[in-house]
Amino acid sequence: MISTLFTSLLAIWLLILSARVIALRGASFLKFFAFNNFGEKALSRSVRAQGNFIEYTPFFLILLFIAEFNGSHPHFLYLVSGLFLISRLMHGIGFGFTRHSPFLRVGGTTLTFVSILMIAVFNIYEVIGSF
């Protein structure tokens, strides 16, 4: 259930990031998402924010599903999943919706790495601990 919840929340965020890219490419029906448009650089940054999301999110969700399937404690799963969701929101907003926000971009990247590392190490520990 936890992986279902966070997969769904992250899917909605992907749609928002995608709508931003489509809007910046000129789709008038998504004009709302084209706010803070500062030209070609805005489009380039939004495409990278979307791409970065697509690069990291599947690995996290696979690790989350494995941890949940193996019966990991729900509090840990909510903690690491919430951290990952916040990290992706920070990075996406900081890179895809603003001209320059090092705090959001670097903070989001750092939290992304921390959350993936946490759940990966946890899964490895669970396997090693079962021997």
N, CA, C and O atoms as a GROMACS GRO file, in nm:
protein
  524
    1MET      N    1   0.081  -0.121   0.000
    1MET     CA    2   0.000   0.000   0.000
    1MET      C    3   0.085   0.127   0.000
    1MET      O    4   0.048   0.226  -0.062
    2ILE      N    5   0.199   0.124   0.068
    2ILE     CA    6   0.285   0.242   0.075
    2ILE      C    7   0.345   0.270  -0.062
    2ILE      O    8   0.349   0.385  -0.107
    3SER      N    9   0.392   0.165  -0.128
    3SER     CA   10   0.450   0.186  -0.262
    3SER      C   11   0.343   0.233  -0.360
    3SER      O   12   0.372   0.311  -0.450
    4THR      N   13   0.221   0.187  -0.344
    4THR     CA   14   0.111   0.232  -0.429
    4THR      C   15   0.085   0.381  -0.409
    4THR      O   16   0.070   0.455  -0.506
    5LEU      N   17   0.080   0.424  -0.284
    5LEU     CA   18   0.056   0.565  -0.253
    5LEU      C   19   0.165   0.654  -0.314
    5LEU      O   20   0.134   0.751  -0.382
    6PHE      N   21   0.290   0.620  -0.288
    6PHE     CA   22   0.398   0.708  -0.334
    6PHE      C   23   0.421   0.698  -0.484
    6PHE      O   24   0.464   0.796  -0.546
    7THR      N   25   0.395   0.583  -0.544
    7THR     CA   26   0.401   0.574  -0.690
    7THR      C   27   0.297   0.666  -0.752
    7THR      O   28   0.324   0.733  -0.851
    8SER      N   29   0.179   0.669  -0.694
    8SER     CA   30   0.072   0.754  -0.746
    8SER      C   31   0.103   0.902  -0.727
    8SER      O   32   0.082   0.982  -0.819
    9LEU      N   33   0.153   0.939  -0.610
    9LEU     CA   34   0.190   1.080  -0.586
    9LEU      C   35   0.301   1.124  -0.680
    9LEU      O   36   0.296   1.235  -0.735
   10LEU      N   37   0.400   1.040  -0.698
   10LEU     CA   38   0.511   1.074  -0.788
   10LEU      C   39   0.464   1.078  -0.934
   10LEU      O   40   0.517   1.156  -1.013
   11ALA      N   41   0.368   0.994  -0.970
   11ALA     CA   42   0.313   0.998  -1.106
   11ALA      C   43   0.243   1.131  -1.133
   11ALA      O   44   0.256   1.187  -1.242
   12ILE      N   45   0.171   1.181  -1.034
   12ILE     CA   46   0.106   1.312  -1.048
   12ILE      C   47   0.210   1.421  -1.067
   12ILE      O   48   0.192   1.511  -1.149
   13TRP      N   49   0.320   1.415  -0.989
   13TRP     CA   50   0.426   1.514  -1.003
   13TRP      C   51   0.491   1.505  -1.142
   13TRP      O   52   0.525   1.608  -1.201
   14LEU      N   53   0.506   1.384  -1.195
   14LEU     CA   54   0.560   1.369  -1.330
   14LEU      C   55   0.468   1.436  -1.432
   14LEU      O   56   0.515   1.500  -1.526
   15LEU      N   57   0.338   1.421  -1.415
   15LEU     CA   58   0.244   1.485  -1.506
   15LEU      C   59   0.255   1.637  -1.500
   15LEU      O   60   0.245   1.705  -1.602
   16ILE      N   61   0.276   1.691  -1.381
   16ILE     CA   62   0.293   1.836  -1.366
   16ILE      C   63   0.422   1.881  -1.434
   16ILE      O   64   0.422   1.981  -1.506
   17LEU      N   65   0.531   1.809  -1.413
   17LEU     CA   66   0.657   1.843  -1.480
   17LEU      C   67   0.641   1.834  -1.632
   17LEU      O   68   0.693   1.918  -1.705
   18SER      N   69   0.569   1.734  -1.678
   18SER     CA   70   0.547   1.717  -1.822
   18SER      C   71   0.458   1.828  -1.878
   18SER      O   72   0.483   1.878  -1.988
   19ALA      N   73   0.356   1.866  -1.803
   19ALA     CA   74   0.269   1.975  -1.847
   19ALA      C   75   0.347   2.105  -1.860
   19ALA      O   76   0.322   2.184  -1.950
   20ARG      N   77   0.442   2.127  -1.770
   20ARG     CA   78   0.528   2.246  -1.778
   20ARG      C   79   0.608   2.246  -1.908
   20ARG      O   80   0.616   2.348  -1.976
   21VAL      N   81   0.667   2.133  -1.943
   21VAL     CA   82   0.745   2.123  -2.067
   21VAL      C   83   0.655   2.149  -2.188
   21VAL      O   84   0.691   2.225  -2.277
   22ILE      N   85   0.539   2.086  -2.190
   22ILE     CA   86   0.446   2.103  -2.302
   22ILE      C   87   0.402   2.249  -2.313
   22ILE      O   88   0.395   2.304  -2.423
   23ALA      N   89   0.373   2.311  -2.200
   23ALA     CA   90   0.330   2.452  -2.200
   23ALA      C   91   0.440   2.543  -2.252
   23ALA      O   92   0.413   2.635  -2.329
   24LEU      N   93   0.562   2.519  -2.210
   24LEU     CA   94   0.673   2.603  -2.256
   24LEU      C   95   0.705   2.582  -2.404
   24LEU      O   96   0.767   2.666  -2.467
   25ARG      N   97   0.662   2.470  -2.457
   25ARG     CA   98   0.678   2.446  -2.601
   25ARG      C   99   0.568   2.515  -2.682
   25ARG      O  100   0.570   2.512  -2.805
   26GLY      N  101   0.473   2.576  -2.612
   26GLY     CA  102   0.374   2.659  -2.681
   26GLY      C  103   0.232   2.609  -2.680
   26GLY      O  104   0.149   2.668  -2.750
   27ALA      N  105   0.199   2.507  -2.606
   27ALA     CA  106   0.062   2.456  -2.602
   27ALA      C  107  -0.026   2.554  -2.524
   27ALA      O  108  -0.011   2.569  -2.403
   28SER      N  109  -0.116   2.620  -2.594
   28SER     CA  110  -0.197   2.724  -2.530
   28SER      C  111  -0.294   2.669  -2.426
   28SER      O  112  -0.328   2.739  -2.331
   29PHE      N  113  -0.337   2.544  -2.441
   29PHE     CA  114  -0.432   2.488  -2.345
   29PHE      C  115  -0.367   2.460  -2.209
   29PHE      O  116  -0.438   2.434  -2.112
   30LEU      N  117  -0.235   2.465  -2.202
   30LEU     CA  118  -0.164   2.447  -2.075
   30LEU      C  119  -0.092   2.575  -2.034
   30LEU      O  120   0.009   2.571  -1.965
   31LYS      N  121  -0.145   2.687  -2.078
   31LYS     CA  122  -0.083   2.817  -2.053
   31LYS      C  123  -0.051   2.840  -1.905
   31LYS      O  124   0.048   2.905  -1.872
   32PHE      N  125  -0.135   2.787  -1.818
   32PHE     CA  126  -0.117   2.805  -1.675
   32PHE      C  127   0.021   2.759  -1.630
   32PHE      O  128   0.081   2.821  -1.541
   33PHE      N  129   0.072   2.652  -1.689
   33PHE     CA  130   0.201   2.595  -1.648
   33PHE      C  131   0.321   2.671  -1.705
   33PHE      O  132   0.435   2.640  -1.671
   34ALA      N  133   0.296   2.769  -1.792
   34ALA     CA  134   0.405   2.843  -1.855
   34ALA      C  135   0.443   2.968  -1.776
   34ALA      O  136   0.518   3.052  -1.828
   35PHE      N  137   0.395   2.983  -1.653
   35PHE     CA  138   0.432   3.100  -1.573
   35PHE      C  139   0.582   3.100  -1.549
   35PHE      O  140   0.648   2.997  -1.557
   36ASN      N  141   0.633   3.216  -1.518
   36ASN     CA  142   0.777   3.233  -1.493
   36ASN      C  143   0.859   3.185  -1.612
   36ASN      O  144   0.964   3.123  -1.597
   37ASN      N  145   0.808   3.216  -1.733
   37ASN     CA  146   0.875   3.175  -1.856
   37ASN      C  147   0.984   3.275  -1.889
   37ASN      O  148   0.956   3.391  -1.916
   38PHE      N  149   1.108   3.231  -1.887
   38PHE     CA  150   1.220   3.319  -1.919
   38PHE      C  151   1.291   3.270  -2.044
   38PHE      O  152   1.414   3.271  -2.052
   39GLY      N  153   1.211   3.226  -2.142
   39GLY     CA  154   1.265   3.192  -2.272
   39GLY      C  155   1.313   3.050  -2.288
   39GLY      O  156   1.270   2.958  -2.217
   40GLU      N  157   1.404   3.033  -2.382
   40GLU     CA  158   1.458   2.901  -2.417
   40GLU      C  159   1.523   2.833  -2.298
   40GLU      O  160   1.520   2.710  -2.286
   41LYS      N  161   1.583   2.912  -2.211
   41LYS     CA  162   1.648   2.855  -2.092
   41LYS      C  163   1.544   2.789  -2.001
   41LYS      O  164   1.572   2.686  -1.940
   42ALA      N  165   1.426   2.848  -1.991
   42ALA     CA  166   1.319   2.789  -1.909
   42ALA      C  167   1.280   2.652  -1.964
   42ALA      O  168   1.262   2.557  -1.888
   43LEU      N  169   1.267   2.644  -2.096
   43LEU     CA  170   1.233   2.515  -2.157
   43LEU      C  171   1.343   2.413  -2.133
   43LEU      O  172   1.315   2.299  -2.095
   44SER      N  173   1.466   2.452  -2.154
   44SER     CA  174   1.579   2.362  -2.133
   44SER      C  175   1.585   2.311  -1.990
   44SER      O  176   1.606   2.192  -1.966
   45ARG      N  177   1.566   2.400  -1.895
   45ARG     CA  178   1.570   2.361  -1.754
   45ARG      C  179   1.452   2.270  -1.718
   45ARG      O  180   1.468   2.175  -1.642
   46SER      N  181   1.336   2.299  -1.774
   46SER     CA  182   1.217   2.217  -1.746
   46SER      C  183   1.232   2.077  -1.803
   46SER      O  184   1.192   1.978  -1.741
   47VAL      N  185   1.289   2.068  -1.923
   47VAL     CA  186   1.314   1.936  -1.983
   47VAL      C  187   1.411   1.856  -1.896
   47VAL      O  188   1.390   1.737  -1.876
   48ARG      N  189   1.515   1.920  -1.845
   48ARG     CA  190   1.611   1.851  -1.759
   48ARG      C  191   1.549   1.813  -1.625
   48ARG      O  192   1.579   1.706  -1.572
   49ALA      N  193   1.464   1.897  -1.570
   49ALA     CA  194   1.397   1.863  -1.444
   49ALA      C  195   1.311   1.738  -1.463
   49ALA      O  196   1.311   1.648  -1.379
   50GLN      N  197   1.238   1.734  -1.574
   50GLN     CA  198   1.156   1.617  -1.605
   50GLN      C  199   1.244   1.494  -1.628
   50GLN      O  200   1.215   1.386  -1.576
   51GLY      N  201   1.350   1.510  -1.705
   51GLY     CA  202   1.440   1.399  -1.733
   51GLY      C  203   1.508   1.346  -1.608
   51GLY      O  204   1.521   1.225  -1.589
   52ASN      N  205   1.551   1.438  -1.522
   52ASN     CA  206   1.615   1.398  -1.397
   52ASN      C  207   1.518   1.317  -1.312
   52ASN      O  208   1.557   1.217  -1.251
   53PHE      N  209   1.394   1.360  -1.307
   53PHE     CA  210   1.291   1.286  -1.233
   53PHE      C  211   1.278   1.144  -1.287
   53PHE      O  212   1.272   1.047  -1.211
   54ILE      N  213   1.273   1.134  -1.420
   54ILE     CA  214   1.256   1.003  -1.484
   54ILE      C  215   1.378   0.913  -1.462
   54ILE      O  216   1.365   0.791  -1.462
   55GLU      N  217   1.495   0.973  -1.445
   55GLU     CA  218   1.617   0.895  -1.425
   55GLU      C  219   1.624   0.832  -1.286
   55GLU      O  220   1.670   0.719  -1.272
   56TYR      N  221   1.581   0.904  -1.184
   56TYR     CA  222   1.599   0.857  -1.046
   56TYR      C  223   1.477   0.785  -0.988
   56TYR      O  224   1.492   0.692  -0.909
   57THR      N  225   1.358   0.828  -1.025
   57THR     CA  226   1.237   0.777  -0.961
   57THR      C  227   1.214   0.626  -0.979
   57THR      O  228   1.178   0.560  -0.882
   58PRO      N  229   1.234   0.570  -1.098
   58PRO     CA  230   1.210   0.425  -1.110
   58PRO      C  231   1.295   0.340  -1.016
   58PRO      O  232   1.247   0.242  -0.959
   59PHE      N  233   1.422   0.376  -1.001
   59PHE     CA  234   1.509   0.299  -0.911
   59PHE      C  235   1.459   0.306  -0.768
   59PHE      O  236   1.456   0.206  -0.696
   60PHE      N  237   1.418   0.426  -0.726
   60PHE     CA  238   1.367   0.438  -0.589
   60PHE      C  239   1.241   0.353  -0.572
   60PHE      O  240   1.227   0.282  -0.473
   61LEU      N  241   1.149   0.361  -0.668
   61LEU     CA  242   1.023   0.288  -0.655
   61LEU      C  243   1.044   0.137  -0.656
   61LEU      O  244   0.973   0.064  -0.587
   62ILE      N  245   1.140   0.090  -0.733
   62ILE     CA  246   1.173  -0.054  -0.730
   62ILE      C  247   1.225  -0.093  -0.593
   62ILE      O  248   1.183  -0.194  -0.536
   63LEU      N  249   1.317  -0.014  -0.539
   63LEU     CA  250   1.371  -0.041  -0.405
   63LEU      C  251   1.260  -0.036  -0.300
   63LEU      O  252   1.258  -0.117  -0.208
   64LEU      N  253   1.169   0.061  -0.313
   64LEU     CA  254   1.057   0.073  -0.218
   64LEU      C  255   0.968  -0.050  -0.225
   64LEU      O  256   0.930  -0.105  -0.122
   65PHE      N  257   0.934  -0.091  -0.345
   65PHE     CA  258   0.848  -0.209  -0.360
   65PHE      C  259   0.914  -0.332  -0.298
   65PHE      O  260   0.848  -0.410  -0.229
   66ILE      N  261   1.042  -0.350  -0.324
   66ILE     CA  262   1.114  -0.465  -0.268
   66ILE      C  263   1.111  -0.460  -0.116
   66ILE      O  264   1.084  -0.561  -0.050
   67ALA      N  265   1.138  -0.344  -0.059
   67ALA     CA  266   1.138  -0.330   0.087
   67ALA      C  267   1.000  -0.358   0.144
   67ALA      O  268   0.986  -0.426   0.246
   68GLU      N  269   0.897  -0.306   0.078
   68GLU     CA  270   0.760  -0.329   0.127
   68GLU      C  271   0.722  -0.477   0.111
   68GLU      O  272   0.663  -0.536   0.201
   69PHE      N  273   0.756  -0.535   0.000
   69PHE     CA  274   0.726  -0.676  -0.026
   69PHE      C  275   0.792  -0.766   0.078
   69PHE      O  276   0.736  -0.868   0.117
   70ASN      N  277   0.912  -0.728   0.121
   70ASN     CA  278   0.985  -0.807   0.220
   70ASN      C  279   0.940  -0.780   0.363
   70ASN      O  280   0.997  -0.835   0.457
   71GLY      N  281   0.838  -0.698   0.382
   71GLY     CA  282   0.781  -0.677   0.514
   71GLY      C  283   0.851  -0.574   0.600
   71GLY      O  284   0.847  -0.584   0.722
   72SER      N  285   0.916  -0.477   0.539
   72SER     CA  286   0.984  -0.373   0.616
   72SER      C  287   0.885  -0.291   0.697
   72SER      O  288   0.767  -0.283   0.663
   73HIS      N  289   0.934  -0.232   0.804
   73HIS     CA  290   0.848  -0.156   0.894
   73HIS      C  291   0.787  -0.036   0.820
   73HIS      O  292   0.859   0.040   0.755
   74PRO      N  293   0.656  -0.018   0.832
   74PRO     CA  294   0.589   0.092   0.761
   74PRO      C  295   0.643   0.230   0.797
   74PRO      O  296   0.649   0.318   0.710
   75HIS      N  297   0.683   0.251   0.922
   75HIS     CA  298   0.734   0.384   0.960
   75HIS      C  299   0.859   0.419   0.880
   75HIS      O  300   0.874   0.532   0.834
   76PHE      N  301   0.948   0.322   0.863
   76PHE     CA  302   1.068   0.346   0.783
   76PHE      C  303   1.030   0.375   0.638
   76PHE      O  304   1.085   0.466   0.576
   77LEU      N  305   0.937   0.297   0.584
   77LEU     CA  306   0.898   0.316   0.445
   77LEU      C  307   0.833   0.452   0.422
   77LEU      O  308   0.860   0.517   0.322
   78TYR      N  309   0.747   0.494   0.515
   78TYR     CA  310   0.688   0.628   0.503
   78TYR      C  311   0.794   0.737   0.514
   78TYR      O  312   0.790   0.836   0.442
   79LEU      N  313   0.888   0.718   0.605
   79LEU     CA  314   0.994   0.817   0.624
   79LEU      C  315   1.077   0.833   0.497
   79LEU      O  316   1.094   0.944   0.447
   80VAL      N  317   1.129   0.724   0.445
   80VAL     CA  318   1.217   0.732   0.329
   80VAL      C  319   1.140   0.773   0.203
   80VAL      O  320   1.194   0.843   0.118
   81SER      N  321   1.015   0.731   0.192
   81SER     CA  322   0.933   0.770   0.077
   81SER      C  323   0.896   0.918   0.083
   81SER      O  324   0.898   0.987  -0.018
   82GLY      N  325   0.861   0.964   0.201
   82GLY     CA  326   0.831   1.106   0.218
   82GLY      C  327   0.952   1.192   0.188
   82GLY      O  328   0.940   1.298   0.125
   83LEU      N  329   1.068   1.147   0.232
   83LEU     CA  330   1.193   1.217   0.204
   83LEU      C  331   1.219   1.223   0.054
   83LEU      O  332   1.258   1.327   0.001
   84PHE      N  333   1.197   1.111  -0.015
   84PHE     CA  334   1.218   1.109  -0.160
   84PHE      C  335   1.119   1.201  -0.231
   84PHE      O  336   1.157   1.274  -0.322
   85LEU      N  337   0.993   1.197  -0.190
   85LEU     CA  338   0.892   1.284  -0.252
   85LEU      C  339   0.929   1.431  -0.233
   85LEU      O  340   0.923   1.509  -0.328
   86ILE      N  341   0.967   1.468  -0.113
   86ILE     CA  342   1.009   1.607  -0.086
   86ILE      C  343   1.130   1.642  -0.172
   86ILE      O  344   1.138   1.753  -0.226
   87SER      N  345   1.224   1.550  -0.184
   87SER     CA  346   1.344   1.577  -0.263
   87SER      C  347   1.311   1.601  -0.409
   87SER      O  348   1.369   1.689  -0.473
   88ARG      N  349   1.219   1.525  -0.462
   88ARG     CA  350   1.183   1.541  -0.603
   88ARG      C  351   1.102   1.669  -0.625
   88ARG      O  352   1.116   1.734  -0.729
   89LEU      N  353   1.018   1.705  -0.528
   89LEU     CA  354   0.946   1.833  -0.538
   89LEU      C  355   1.044   1.949  -0.533
   89LEU      O  356   1.034   2.043  -0.612
   90MET      N  357   1.139   1.942  -0.440
   90MET     CA  358   1.239   2.049  -0.429
   90MET      C  359   1.318   2.065  -0.558
   90MET      O  360   1.332   2.176  -0.610
   91HIS      N  361   1.368   1.955  -0.610
   91HIS     CA  362   1.450   1.961  -0.731
   91HIS      C  363   1.367   2.009  -0.850
   91HIS      O  364   1.411   2.094  -0.928
   92GLY      N  365   1.248   1.954  -0.865
   92GLY     CA  366   1.163   1.992  -0.978
   92GLY      C  367   1.124   2.138  -0.977
   92GLY      O  368   1.125   2.204  -1.080
   93ILE      N  369   1.090   2.189  -0.859
   93ILE     CA  370   1.054   2.331  -0.848
   93ILE      C  371   1.178   2.417  -0.867
   93ILE      O  372   1.175   2.516  -0.940
   94GLY      N  373   1.287   2.379  -0.802
   94GLY     CA  374   1.409   2.458  -0.808
   94GLY      C  375   1.474   2.462  -0.944
   94GLY      O  376   1.540   2.560  -0.979
   95PHE      N  377   1.456   2.358  -1.022
   95PHE     CA  378   1.522   2.353  -1.153
   95PHE      C  379   1.424   2.378  -1.267
   95PHE      O  380   1.462   2.438  -1.368
   96GLY      N  381   1.300   2.334  -1.252
   96GLY     CA  382   1.206   2.343  -1.363
   96GLY      C  383   1.112   2.462  -1.360
   96GLY      O  384   1.053   2.497  -1.462
   97PHE      N  385   1.096   2.525  -1.243
   97PHE     CA  386   0.998   2.632  -1.232
   97PHE      C  387   1.058   2.766  -1.191
   97PHE      O  388   0.987   2.868  -1.193
   98THR      N  389   1.185   2.770  -1.156
   98THR     CA  390   1.247   2.896  -1.114
   98THR      C  391   1.369   2.924  -1.201
   98THR      O  392   1.426   2.834  -1.262
   99ARG      N  393   1.408   3.049  -1.203
   99ARG     CA  394   1.525   3.088  -1.281
   99ARG      C  395   1.653   3.037  -1.217
   99ARG      O  396   1.743   2.987  -1.285
  100HIS      N  397   1.661   3.050  -1.085
  100HIS     CA  398   1.784   3.009  -1.016
  100HIS      C  399   1.753   2.987  -0.869
  100HIS      O  400   1.721   3.082  -0.798
  101SER      N  401   1.761   2.864  -0.824
  101SER     CA  402   1.737   2.834  -0.684
  101SER      C  403   1.830   2.721  -0.640
  101SER      O  404   1.789   2.605  -0.636
  102PRO      N  405   1.956   2.756  -0.607
  102PRO     CA  406   2.051   2.652  -0.568
  102PRO      C  407   2.006   2.572  -0.446
  102PRO      O  408   2.032   2.452  -0.437
  103PHE      N  409   1.938   2.638  -0.351
  103PHE     CA  410   1.893   2.568  -0.231
  103PHE      C  411   1.799   2.453  -0.268
  103PHE      O  412   1.817   2.340  -0.222
  104LEU      N  413   1.700   2.482  -0.351
  104LEU     CA  414   1.603   2.378  -0.388
  104LEU      C  415   1.668   2.271  -0.476
  104LEU      O  416   1.644   2.151  -0.457
  105ARG      N  417   1.749   2.313  -0.570
  105ARG     CA  418   1.810   2.217  -0.662
  105ARG      C  419   1.911   2.128  -0.589
  105ARG      O  420   1.901   2.005  -0.595
  106VAL      N  421   2.006   2.187  -0.520
  106VAL     CA  422   2.108   2.109  -0.450
  106VAL      C  423   2.047   2.032  -0.334
  106VAL      O  424   2.082   1.916  -0.311
  107GLY      N  425   1.956   2.096  -0.261
  107GLY     CA  426   1.889   2.027  -0.151
  107GLY      C  427   1.809   1.908  -0.200
  107GLY      O  428   1.811   1.801  -0.139
  108GLY      N  429   1.738   1.927  -0.312
  108GLY     CA  430   1.661   1.817  -0.369
  108GLY      C  431   1.749   1.703  -0.415
  108GLY      O  432   1.717   1.586  -0.394
  109THR      N  433   1.860   1.737  -0.479
  109THR     CA  434   1.954   1.634  -0.525
  109THR      C  435   2.013   1.558  -0.407
  109THR      O  436   2.022   1.436  -0.409
  110THR      N  437   2.053   1.632  -0.305
  110THR     CA  438   2.112   1.569  -0.186
  110THR      C  439   2.013   1.475  -0.119
  110THR      O  440   2.048   1.362  -0.085
  111LEU      N  441   1.890   1.521  -0.099
  111LEU     CA  442   1.789   1.436  -0.036
  111LEU      C  443   1.753   1.316  -0.123
  111LEU      O  444   1.722   1.209  -0.071
  112THR      N  445   1.758   1.333  -0.254
  112THR     CA  446   1.734   1.220  -0.344
  112THR      C  447   1.840   1.112  -0.321
  112THR      O  448   1.808   0.995  -0.305
  113PHE      N  449   1.966   1.155  -0.320
  113PHE     CA  450   2.075   1.059  -0.297
  113PHE      C  451   2.064   0.993  -0.160
  113PHE      O  452   2.083   0.872  -0.147
  114VAL      N  453   2.032   1.072  -0.059
  114VAL     CA  454   2.021   1.019   0.078
  114VAL      C  455   1.908   0.916   0.085
  114VAL      O  456   1.927   0.808   0.143
  115SER      N  457   1.793   0.946   0.029
  115SER     CA  458   1.680   0.854   0.039
  115SER      C  459   1.706   0.725  -0.040
  115SER      O  460   1.671   0.617   0.007
  116ILE      N  461   1.766   0.736  -0.158
  116ILE     CA  462   1.799   0.615  -0.234
  116ILE      C  463   1.903   0.532  -0.160
  116ILE      O  464   1.892   0.410  -0.152
  117LEU      N  465   2.003   0.598  -0.106
  117LEU     CA  466   2.107   0.528  -0.030
  117LEU      C  467   2.047   0.460   0.093
  117LEU      O  468   2.081   0.345   0.123
  118MET      N  469   1.958   0.529   0.164
  118MET     CA  470   1.896   0.472   0.283
  118MET      C  471   1.823   0.342   0.251
  118MET      O  472   1.843   0.240   0.318
  119ILE      N  473   1.738   0.345   0.149
  119ILE     CA  474   1.657   0.226   0.121
  119ILE      C  475   1.741   0.116   0.057
  119ILE      O  476   1.712  -0.002   0.077
  120ALA      N  477   1.843   0.153  -0.021
  120ALA     CA  478   1.931   0.052  -0.080
  120ALA      C  479   2.011  -0.020   0.028
  120ALA      O  480   2.019  -0.143   0.029
  121VAL      N  481   2.070   0.057   0.120
  121VAL     CA  482   2.147  -0.003   0.229
  121VAL      C  483   2.055  -0.086   0.318
  121VAL      O  484   2.093  -0.194   0.363
  122PHE      N  485   1.935  -0.037   0.344
  122PHE     CA  486   1.839  -0.111   0.424
  122PHE      C  487   1.807  -0.246   0.359
  122PHE      O  488   1.806  -0.349   0.426
  123ASN      N  489   1.781  -0.245   0.228
  123ASN     CA  490   1.751  -0.370   0.159
  123ASN      C  491   1.868  -0.467   0.163
  123ASN      O  492   1.850  -0.587   0.181
  124ILE      N  493   1.990  -0.415   0.146
  124ILE     CA  494   2.109  -0.500   0.154
  124ILE      C  495   2.121  -0.559   0.294
  124ILE      O  496   2.149  -0.678   0.310
  125TYR      N  497   2.099  -0.477   0.395
  125TYR     CA  498   2.106  -0.523   0.535
  125TYR      C  499   2.003  -0.633   0.560
  125TYR      O  500   2.032  -0.732   0.627
  126GLU      N  501   1.883  -0.616   0.506
  126GLU     CA  502   1.779  -0.718   0.523
  126GLU      C  503   1.822  -0.851   0.463
  126GLU      O  504   1.795  -0.957   0.521
  127VAL      N  505   1.887  -0.848   0.348
  127VAL     CA  506   1.932  -0.971   0.283
  127VAL      C  507   2.045  -1.035   0.363
  127VAL      O  508   2.042  -1.155   0.391
  128ILE      N  509   2.144  -0.955   0.400
  128ILE     CA  510   2.258  -1.007   0.476
  128ILE      C  511   2.214  -1.057   0.613
  128ILE      O  512   2.264  -1.160   0.661
  129GLY      N  513   2.122  -0.986   0.675
  129GLY     CA  514   2.074  -1.024   0.807
  129GLY      C  515   1.992  -1.152   0.807
  129GLY      O  516   1.973  -1.212   0.913
  130SER      N  517   1.943  -1.194   0.692
  130SER     CA  518   1.860  -1.314   0.687
  130SER      C  519   1.943  -1.442   0.677
  130SER      O  520   1.888  -1.552   0.681
  131PHE      N  521   2.075  -1.429   0.664
  131PHE     CA  522   2.161  -1.548   0.654
  131PHE      C  523   2.189  -1.606   0.789
  131PHE      O  524   2.259  -1.707   0.800
   0.00000   0.00000   0.00000
